């Protein structure tokens, strides 16, 4: 899950009339308040909706850096010009509500994105013209280099961003993807090429999709996986089960000897220590203990958890990796750029006592 800001959606009038008015938890509320609607026309043309967010920032799809927007000395005309340059046209390909999610699939000239739940955070992305996302999904593709041969589970498959990257880089992998939302999977097959991953590669790799609760144990999965990728969020937050030591111990039981877990642990804990609501400065410096999920992992596996934080320009997500810290030089030599540099940033978690 990645926080994201959309400047302009372009949607069909029928989507506006038939969906948004019936489902108030969608674009009208939450992270993307609807400010105005304009440019409606007849026939096959589309209607432009201006949508903004006060809490999320544009990341790799931005056409221009936002820093100058915050310059109080900039003239109003310069600010208007910069905002126009930053805007990019978006099309909503589908918008619907399943039993588990508000599902919105957005298309641009550069990428296709899956937005879920009332936060409308980006849960999957498929870039056009390049495979790398410039965010935490890329990091998951480095995991096969440091684990034994064997199947890898992806808990929280979404539309398959991590699976696409992993099979592209490691075409012989056997991936087992878990996603609770059947409608989401259907849409991923239709719009994100997920069905292509469900066919064997020339090297024998494949993605097997399981539509079920990723945290519910299945028969004969004890010691089955060489690696487990975890990307489980709901309403913009890490699943509450992942704040429990018992959950991680059960997940660890699914690993074979020397297997590892790599998890997206979200951002910092924005709980204020002060009455005025300000965040403590230590929450901003990237310290792992500020992330409650990594802290829980460290309680479950003392001395056997590593962490890194993605740069602000790449979403600022925290990632965790179980097991001893790998040989970073050797790991770097086994993966291509940009992963070869990224893996060198892993660090072991210290004591929390």
C-alpha positions in Angstrom: 0.0 0.0 0.0 1.3 3.4 -1.0 0.0 6.9 -0.2 -0.7 8.9 -3.4 -2.3 12.1 -4.6 -4.3 12.4 -7.7 -4.7 15.9 -9.3 -7.3 15.2 -12.1 -9.4 12.2 -12.8 -11.1 11.8 -16.1 -14.1 9.5 -15.8 -17.1 8.7 -17.8 -20.4 10.4 -16.9 -22.0 7.1 -16.3 -19.5 6.2 -13.6 -20.2 9.5 -11.8 -23.9 9.1 -12.1 -24.2 5.4 -11.4 -21.5 4.8 -8.8 -20.2 7.8 -6.9 -23.6 9.1 -6.0 -24.6 5.7 -4.6 -21.4 5.0 -2.7 -20.6 7.9 -0.4 -17.5 6.1 1.1 -15.7 6.4 -2.3 -14.1 9.4 -3.9 -16.4 11.9 -2.2 -15.0 11.2 1.2 -11.8 10.0 2.8 -8.5 10.9 1.2 -9.7 12.5 -2.0 -12.5 15.1 -1.4 -14.4 16.0 -4.5 -14.2 19.8 -5.1 -15.9 20.4 -8.4 -17.1 18.8 -11.6 -16.8 20.3 -15.1 -16.2 19.6 -18.8 -19.1 17.2 -19.4 -19.9 16.5 -23.0 -22.0 14.1 -25.1 -21.1 10.9 -26.9 -17.9 9.2 -26.1 -16.1 12.1 -24.5 -15.3 12.1 -20.8 -15.9 14.4 -17.9 -13.0 15.9 -16.0 -13.2 15.9 -12.2 -10.8 18.0 -10.1 -9.8 16.0 -7.0 -7.2 17.0 -4.4 -5.7 15.7 -1.2 -4.4 17.4 1.8 -2.5 14.5 3.2 -0.8 12.5 0.4 2.0 13.5 -1.9 2.8 12.6 -5.5 5.7 10.2 -5.8 7.3 8.7 -8.9 4.5 9.7 -11.3 4.9 13.4 -10.6 6.0 15.3 -13.7 7.7 17.9 -11.6 9.0 18.3 -8.0 6.7 20.0 -5.6 9.2 21.9 -3.6 8.8 25.2 -5.2 5.1 25.1 -4.4 6.0 25.6 -0.8 8.1 28.7 -1.4 6.1 31.5 0.1 8.1 34.0 -2.0 6.9 32.6 -5.3 4.5 34.7 -7.3 0.9 33.6 -7.7 1.4 33.3 -11.5 4.4 31.1 -11.1 2.5 28.9 -8.7 -0.4 28.5 -11.1 2.0 27.6 -13.9 3.8 25.0 -11.8 0.5 23.4 -10.7 -0.6 23.1 -14.3 2.7 21.4 -15.2 2.3 19.0 -12.4 -1.2 17.9 -13.4 -1.6 14.7 -15.3 -4.8 13.3 -16.9 -6.2 10.2 -15.2 -9.0 7.9 -16.4 -11.0 5.7 -14.1 -11.3 2.3 -15.9 -13.6 0.8 -13.3 -15.1 1.7 -10.0 -17.1 -0.6 -7.8 -17.6 -1.9 -4.3 -17.0 -5.6 -3.4 -17.6 -7.3 -0.1 -14.2 -6.2 1.1 -13.2 -3.0 -0.8 -14.1 0.1 -2.7 -12.2 -0.8 -5.9 -11.0 1.9 -8.3 -8.6 1.3 -11.2 -7.0 4.4 -12.6 -5.1 4.7 -15.9 -2.6 7.3 -17.0 -0.2 7.6 -19.9 2.5 6.3 -17.6 0.9 3.7 -15.4 -2.2 1.9 -14.2 -3.0 1.9 -10.5 -5.3 0.0 -8.1 -6.8 2.1 -5.4 -8.7 0.4 -2.5 -10.9 1.1 0.4 -12.1 4.5 1.6 -8.5 5.9 1.8 -7.9 5.2 -1.9 -4.3 4.4 -1.3 -2.4 2.7 -4.2 -2.2 -1.0 -3.6 -0.9 -2.1 -6.9 0.8 -0.3 -9.9 1.7 -1.4 -13.4 4.1 1.0 -15.1 4.1 1.3 -18.9 7.4 1.1 -20.6 9.4 -0.1 -17.5 9.1 -2.8 -14.9 10.4 -1.0 -11.8 7.9 0.9 -9.7 10.4 3.1 -7.8 8.8 1.9 -4.5 8.7 -0.9 -2.0 7.3 -3.5 -4.4 10.7 -3.6 -6.1 12.3 -4.7 -2.9 10.3 -7.9 -2.7 12.0 -9.0 -6.0 15.3 -9.1 -4.1 14.1 -11.8 -1.7 14.7 -14.9 -3.8 18.5 -14.2 -3.8 18.8 -14.9 -0.1 16.5 -17.8 0.5 16.5 -21.5 -0.4 14.9 -22.8 -3.5 11.2 -23.4 -3.0 7.8 -21.8 -3.3 7.3 -18.2 -2.2 4.0 -17.0 -0.7 2.7 -13.5 -1.3 0.2 -12.6 1.4 -1.8 -9.6 0.1 -1.5 -10.2 -3.7 -3.5 -7.2 -4.8 -3.3 -6.8 -8.5 0.0 -8.6 -8.6 2.7 -5.9 -8.7 5.2 -7.9 -6.7 4.4 -11.1 -8.6 5.0 -9.4 -11.9 8.4 -8.2 -10.8 9.5 -11.4 -9.2 8.6 -13.6 -12.1 10.3 -11.2 -14.5 13.5 -11.3 -12.6 13.3 -15.0 -11.4 11.2 -16.8 -14.1 11.5 -20.2 -12.5 9.8 -19.1 -9.3 6.7 -20.9 -7.9 4.6 -18.2 -6.4 1.5 -18.7 -4.2 -0.5 -15.5 -4.0 -3.2 -15.0 -1.4 -5.9 -12.4 -1.8 -9.3 -12.4 0.0 -11.2 -10.4 -2.5 -12.4 -12.5 -5.5 -13.7 -9.4 -7.4 -10.4 -7.7 -7.0 -8.7 -10.8 -8.5 -11.1 -10.7 -11.4 -10.3 -7.1 -12.1 -6.6 -7.7 -11.8 -6.9 -10.4 -14.4 -8.8 -8.0 -16.7 -6.7 -4.9 -16.2 -3.3 -5.8 -14.8 -2.4 -9.0 -16.7 -2.6 -11.2 -13.7 -3.9 -14.1 -15.8 -0.6 -14.1 -17.7 1.3 -14.9 -14.5 -1.0 -17.9 -13.9 0.4 -19.6 -17.0 3.8 -21.4 -16.8 6.8 -19.5 -18.0 9.4 -21.1 -20.3 11.5 -21.6 -17.2 8.7 -23.3 -15.3 7.7 -20.4 -13.0 4.1 -19.7 -12.2 1.7 -17.8 -9.9 -1.0 -19.9 -8.2 -3.8 -17.6 -6.9 -5.6 -18.5 -3.7 -8.8 -16.5 -2.9 -8.9 -16.8 0.9 -7.8 -15.2 4.1 -4.0 -15.0 3.9 -3.6 -15.4 7.7 -5.8 -18.5 8.0 -3.7 -21.7 8.2 -4.2 -24.2 5.5 -3.6 -27.9 5.5 0.0 -29.1 4.9 1.5 -25.6 4.8 3.9 -26.2 7.7 7.5 -25.7 6.6 6.3 -25.3 3.0 7.7 -21.9 1.9 11.2 -20.7 1.2 10.0 -17.1 1.6 6.9 -15.2 2.5 6.1 -11.7 1.3 3.6 -9.8 3.4 1.7 -6.7 2.2 -1.5 -6.8 4.2 -3.4 -3.5 4.8 -7.0 -2.4 5.4 -8.2 1.2 5.4 -4.6 2.4 5.0 -3.3 0.6 8.0 -1.3 -2.6 8.6 -3.7 -5.4 9.6 -4.2 -5.4 13.4 -3.3 -9.1 13.5 0.3 -8.1 12.5 0.6 -6.3 15.8 0.4 -9.6 17.6 3.5 -11.7 18.3 1.4 -14.9 18.0 0.6 -14.1 14.3 4.3 -13.8 13.4 5.1 -17.0 15.2 2.4 -18.8 13.1 3.7 -17.3 9.9 7.2 -18.3 10.7 5.9 -21.9 11.1 5.1 -21.9 7.4 8.8 -21.4 6.5 11.2 -24.2 5.6 14.6 -24.2 7.2 16.5 -20.9 6.5 13.4 -19.4 5.0 12.7 -15.7 5.5 9.8 -13.2 5.7 9.9 -9.8 4.0 7.1 -7.5 5.0 5.8 -4.0 4.2 5.3 -2.5 7.6 3.8 0.9 6.5 4.9 4.2 7.9 5.8 5.7 11.3 3.4 5.7 14.2 2.0 9.1 14.1 0.9 9.1 17.8 1.7 12.4 19.4 3.7 12.7 22.6 2.5 16.3 23.1 -0.8 17.9 23.9 -0.6 20.2 20.9 -0.7 17.2 18.5 2.9 17.6 17.2 4.9 14.5 16.3 8.0 13.8 18.3 11.2 14.5 16.3 12.4 10.9 16.7 9.4 9.8 14.6 10.9 11.5 11.6 14.4 10.2 11.5 13.6 6.7 10.3 14.2 4.9 13.6 12.8 1.4 13.3 11.3 1.4 16.8 8.9 4.1 15.7 7.1 1.4 13.6 4.9 -0.8 15.7 4.9 -3.7 13.3 8.7 -4.0 13.3 8.7 -3.6 17.0 6.3 -6.6 17.3 8.4 -8.6 14.9 11.5 -7.9 17.0 9.6 -9.1 20.1 8.7 -12.3 18.2 12.2 -12.9 16.9 14.8 -11.2 19.1 18.0 -10.5 17.2 16.6 -11.9 14.0 14.9 -8.9 12.4 16.4 -6.4 9.9 14.8 -3.2 8.7 15.1 -0.4 6.2 13.0 2.7 5.3 12.3 3.7 1.8 13.3 7.3 0.8 10.6 9.9 1.0 10.5 10.1 -2.8 9.7 6.3 -2.9 6.9 6.3 -0.3 8.8 6.2 3.0 7.5 2.7 3.8 9.3 0.6 6.4 10.3 -2.9 5.4 11.3 -5.8 7.6 13.3 -9.0 6.9 13.5 -11.9 9.3 16.6 -14.0 9.9 20.2 -12.9 10.3 21.5 -9.9 8.4 22.5 -11.3 5.0 26.0 -10.7 3.5 25.0 -7.4 1.8 27.9 -7.5 -0.7 27.0 -11.0 -1.9 23.3 -10.1 -2.0 24.0 -7.0 -4.0 26.0 -9.0 -6.5 23.0 -11.3 -7.1 20.4 -8.7 -8.1 20.3 -6.0 -10.8 20.1 -2.3 -10.5 18.4 -0.6 -8.7 18.1 -3.5 -6.3 21.9 -3.9 -6.1 22.2 -0.6 -4.3 19.0 -0.8 -2.4 19.8 -4.0 -0.6 22.9 -2.5 0.9 20.6 -0.3 3.1 19.3 -3.1 5.3 20.3 -2.9 9.0 19.7 -5.2 11.9 17.2 -4.1 14.6 18.8 -3.5 17.9 17.5 -4.4 21.3 14.2 -2.8 22.3 14.9 -3.1 26.1 
